[in-house]
Amino acid sequence: MTTVFTIRQEHSGLWMVDRDGMPLIKHDSAAAAISDGRELARMIHGKSGAAVTVALQTPDTTILLARYARPAPQLKLVAA
């Protein structure tokens, strides 16, 4: 399962960072919200190794800002 952090502007003009639809942080600027969203995603991915995505949601489209994927499975080499 992938955790999704979404950055979007509220009607009030503030920028919201939410996690899977749950509001977390509000900022006055998009840059601050994007920075915090990416930082939160890196922390979650770093601690759990789970897949995490950060996206900027606008009225017209959604823009992928970051994707932290699950680590690749480690292959064991066996001598022949």
C-alpha positions as CSV (number, residue, x, y, z in Angstrom):
1,M,0.0,0.0,0.0
2,T,1.3,3.5,-0.9
3,T,1.0,6.4,1.4
4,V,0.0,9.6,-0.5
5,F,0.9,13.1,0.7
6,T,-1.2,15.7,-1.3
7,I,-0.5,19.4,-1.4
8,R,-3.5,21.6,-2.4
9,Q,-4.7,25.2,-1.9
10,E,-7.8,25.7,0.2
11,H,-10.5,28.2,-0.6
12,S,-9.0,30.4,2.2
13,G,-5.8,30.7,0.2
14,L,-3.7,28.6,2.6
15,W,-1.8,25.5,1.3
16,M,-2.7,22.2,2.9
17,V,-0.5,19.1,3.3
18,D,-2.7,16.0,3.9
19,R,-1.9,12.3,4.2
20,D,-4.3,9.9,2.6
21,G,-7.0,12.6,2.9
22,M,-6.3,13.6,6.5
23,P,-5.2,17.2,7.0
24,L,-1.8,17.6,8.6
25,I,-0.2,21.0,8.0
26,K,-1.3,24.5,6.7
27,H,1.1,27.0,5.1
28,D,0.9,30.5,3.6
29,S,3.0,29.4,0.6
30,A,3.0,26.5,-1.8
31,A,6.8,26.2,-1.5
32,A,6.6,25.7,2.3
33,A,3.9,23.1,1.9
34,I,5.8,21.2,-0.8
35,S,8.9,21.2,1.3
36,D,7.1,19.8,4.3
37,G,5.3,17.2,2.2
38,R,8.5,16.0,0.7
39,E,10.2,15.9,4.1
40,L,7.4,13.9,5.7
41,A,7.4,11.5,2.8
42,R,11.2,10.9,3.1
43,M,10.8,10.4,6.9
44,I,8.0,7.8,6.5
45,H,9.9,6.0,3.7
46,G,13.1,6.1,5.6
47,K,11.6,4.6,8.8
48,S,9.3,2.0,7.2
49,G,10.6,1.4,3.8
50,A,7.0,1.7,2.5
51,A,6.2,3.4,-0.8
52,V,5.3,7.0,-0.4
53,T,4.1,9.6,-3.1
54,V,3.9,13.4,-2.9
55,A,1.5,15.1,-5.3
56,L,0.5,18.7,-6.0
57,Q,-3.3,18.8,-6.6
58,T,-4.7,21.7,-8.7
59,P,-8.3,22.3,-9.9
60,D,-7.2,21.0,-13.4
61,T,-4.6,18.3,-12.7
62,T,-2.4,16.4,-10.3
63,I,1.3,16.7,-10.6
64,L,3.6,14.1,-9.2
65,L,6.3,15.8,-7.1
66,A,8.1,12.8,-5.5
67,R,7.9,9.0,-5.3
68,Y,9.8,7.0,-2.8
69,A,9.4,3.3,-3.8
70,R,9.8,0.2,-1.8
71,P,13.4,-1.0,-1.8
72,A,14.2,-3.6,-4.4
73,P,14.3,-7.2,-3.1
74,Q,17.8,-8.4,-2.5
75,L,18.8,-11.2,-4.7
76,K,21.0,-14.0,-3.3
77,L,23.7,-15.2,-5.7
78,V,24.4,-18.8,-5.4
79,A,27.6,-20.3,-6.6
80,A,27.2,-22.9,-9.3
